[in-house]
Amino acid sequence: MKLGFIGLGLMGAPMAVNLLKAGYEVTVYNRTAAKAEKLRSLGATVAGSPKQVASNAEVIITIVSDTPDVHAVLFGANGVAAGLAPGKIVIDMSTISPEATVGFAERLQALGCDFLDAPVSGGEPGAIAGTLTIMVGGRKAAFEKCLPVFSVLGKNVVHVGESGKGQCTKLVNQIICALNIVAMTEGLLLAKHTGLDLEHTLQVVAGGAAGSWMLNNLAPRILNGDFAPGFMIKLQQKDLRLAMERLEGDEEKFPGAALAYELFSQAVSRGLGEQGTQGLINLMSEEFMKR
Ligand SMILES: NC(=O)c1ccc[n+]([C@@H]2O[C@H](COP(=O)([O-])OP(=O)(O)OC[C@H]3O[C@@H](n4cnc5c(N)ncnc54)[C@H](OP(=O)(O)O)[C@@H]3O)[C@@H](O)[C@H]2O)c1
């Protein structure tokens, strides 16, 4: 099966590397061309446009930033749609609007192609290790055909329903993750406030009922003063915006999500958008690391 891969960012680049290492023939495209060079050196064919990727491949994967970006890559000038032929499958692994996803699926079905929404969880470490959780919406037959590809990228791969349901599941994931980050941040702030040793506190609480992916992966980075992005604050804010759009009219029933959206939006306004999500602590306390 010939693969196409569009979007070689923090997530996309290691995912494409894993597909090459698994022996797939992969044609890649990235808007900023320089980011494709590492993939070329590992054996990928580098295309000049998403259209060229779609012409070269049977299954085309996209992982870009937001809904308008997926729209541009699929349907813009020299987009994927222009290079498709009936029977090809497009898999979008970005986190975007479920409603827009259904619309994209209808447009691609009209061309005789399947469209799977397959957003991921597990962050940059999961992308590198090939251990992502992948939540897939779309036709089951197309999902089954792509399962060998998904199995290279992730370890927990689940078909969750029709088109758009993968994205709905991802928004559930993102509300839980965002509130977890808020909780981790406030726990660390309380530890500092009460004069506890932060490393010891982390060690103890991470082994109890408060343990989480966030505590294991992000809290140590905070303690090291490392705010480089694995997942950017501005993208977490985007995911909470997508969740809030989904809740329109019912926001008061989701006070936690509303609070997290407000905090991540404030962090973006304060210029922290390109820090990793662990940088939320810099919104709460600029003094945190001066200890
Ligand atoms: N990082 C994580 O931990 C994580 C985890 C789960 C899901 N996600 C989701 O995965 C997606 C990608 O995240 P990321 O962290 O990899 O972001 P990133 O590092 O910012 O990469 C974004 C990629 O999308 C490309 N892109 C953006 N807009 C585009 C457009 N209009 N046309 C063409 N290409 C475009 C960028 O190209 P350039 O290089 O030219 O900018 C880059 O390759 C997002 O939807 C995010 O929410 C991320």
The ligand as an SDF file (V2000), in Angstrom:
LIG
                    3D

 48 52  0  0  0  0  0  0  0  0999 V2000
    1.4620   17.8820   19.6370 N   0  0  0  0  0  0  0  0  0  0  0  0
    0.6510   17.0430   20.2670 C   0  0  0  0  0  0  0  0  0  0  0  0
    0.9520   16.5680   21.3670 O   0  0  0  0  0  0  0  0  0  0  0  0
   -0.6720   16.6390   19.6490 C   0  0  0  0  0  0  0  0  0  0  0  0
   -1.3270   15.5390   20.2030 C   0  0  0  0  0  0  0  0  0  0  0  0
   -2.5140   15.1240   19.6530 C   0  0  0  0  0  0  0  0  0  0  0  0
   -3.0580   15.8060   18.5810 C   0  0  0  0  0  0  0  0  0  0  0  0
   -2.4330   16.9070   18.0700 N   0  0  0  0  0  0  0  0  0  0  0  0
   -3.0560   17.5810   16.9160 C   0  0  0  0  0  0  0  0  0  0  0  0
   -2.2950   17.2830   15.7610 O   0  0  0  0  0  0  0  0  0  0  0  0
   -2.3100   18.3990   14.8670 C   0  0  0  0  0  0  0  0  0  0  0  0
   -0.8640   18.8370   14.5750 C   0  0  0  0  0  0  0  0  0  0  0  0
   -0.2690   19.2050   15.8010 O   0  0  0  0  0  0  0  0  0  0  0  0
    1.3120   19.4480   15.9530 P   0  0  0  0  0  0  0  0  0  0  0  0
    1.5620   19.5030   17.4100 O   0  0  0  0  0  0  0  0  0  0  0  0
    2.0650   18.5150   15.0900 O   0  0  0  0  0  0  0  0  0  0  0  0
    1.4070   20.9400   15.3740 O   0  0  0  0  0  0  0  0  0  0  0  0
    2.6400   21.6830   14.6690 P   0  0  0  0  0  0  0  0  0  0  0  0
    3.9340   21.1780   15.1710 O   0  0  0  0  0  0  0  0  0  0  0  0
    2.3320   23.1290   14.7660 O   0  0  0  0  0  0  0  0  0  0  0  0
    2.5110   21.2250   13.1300 O   0  0  0  0  0  0  0  0  0  0  0  0
    1.4590   21.6530   12.3140 C   0  0  0  0  0  0  0  0  0  0  0  0
    1.7060   21.1500   10.8990 C   0  0  0  0  0  0  0  0  0  0  0  0
    0.6130   21.5520   10.0610 O   0  0  0  0  0  0  0  0  0  0  0  0
    1.1040   22.2660    8.9380 C   0  0  0  0  0  0  0  0  0  0  0  0
    0.0940   23.2600    8.5420 N   0  0  0  0  0  0  0  0  0  0  0  0
   -0.6010   24.0780    9.3710 C   0  0  0  0  0  0  0  0  0  0  0  0
   -1.4480   24.8400    8.6600 N   0  0  0  0  0  0  0  0  0  0  0  0
   -1.3000   24.4770    7.3650 C   0  0  0  0  0  0  0  0  0  0  0  0
   -1.9070   24.9000    6.1490 C   0  0  0  0  0  0  0  0  0  0  0  0
   -2.8520   25.8580    6.1430 N   0  0  0  0  0  0  0  0  0  0  0  0
   -1.5050   24.3180    4.9930 N   0  0  0  0  0  0  0  0  0  0  0  0
   -0.5490   23.3570    5.0000 C   0  0  0  0  0  0  0  0  0  0  0  0
    0.0540   22.9090    6.1170 N   0  0  0  0  0  0  0  0  0  0  0  0
   -0.3150   23.4660    7.2840 C   0  0  0  0  0  0  0  0  0  0  0  0
    2.3880   22.9060    9.4230 C   0  0  0  0  0  0  0  0  0  0  0  0
    3.1800   23.2780    8.3310 O   0  0  0  0  0  0  0  0  0  0  0  0
    4.4040   24.3230    8.5290 P   0  0  0  0  0  0  0  0  0  0  0  0
    5.5790   23.4840    8.9400 O   0  0  0  0  0  0  0  0  0  0  0  0
    4.5480   24.9560    7.2010 O   0  0  0  0  0  0  0  0  0  0  0  0
    3.9760   25.3040    9.6010 O   0  0  0  0  0  0  0  0  0  0  0  0
    2.9720   21.7550   10.2550 C   0  0  0  0  0  0  0  0  0  0  0  0
    3.5370   20.7590    9.4250 O   0  0  0  0  0  0  0  0  0  0  0  0
   -3.1690   19.4740   15.5270 C   0  0  0  0  0  0  0  0  0  0  0  0
   -4.4960   19.3870   15.0620 O   0  0  0  0  0  0  0  0  0  0  0  0
   -3.0860   19.1020   17.0050 C   0  0  0  0  0  0  0  0  0  0  0  0
   -4.1840   19.5850   17.7290 O   0  0  0  0  0  0  0  0  0  0  0  0
   -1.2270   17.3240   18.5730 C   0  0  0  0  0  0  0  0  0  0  0  0
  1  2  1  0
  2  3  2  0
  2  4  1  0
  4  5  1  0
  4 48  2  0
  5  6  2  0
  6  7  1  0
  7  8  2  0
  8  9  1  0
  8 48  1  0
  9 10  1  0
  9 46  1  0
 10 11  1  0
 11 12  1  0
 11 44  1  0
 12 13  1  0
 13 14  1  0
 14 15  2  0
 14 16  1  0
 14 17  1  0
 17 18  1  0
 18 19  2  0
 18 20  1  0
 18 21  1  0
 21 22  1  0
 22 23  1  0
 23 24  1  0
 23 42  1  0
 24 25  1  0
 25 26  1  0
 25 36  1  0
 26 27  1  0
 26 35  1  0
 27 28  2  0
 28 29  1  0
 29 30  1  0
 29 35  2  0
 30 31  1  0
 30 32  2  0
 32 33  1  0
 33 34  2  0
 34 35  1  0
 36 37  1  0
 36 42  1  0
 37 38  1  0
 38 39  2  0
 38 40  1  0
 38 41  1  0
 42 43  1  0
 44 45  1  0
 44 46  1  0
 46 47  1  0
M  CHG  2   8   1  16  -1
M  END
$$$$
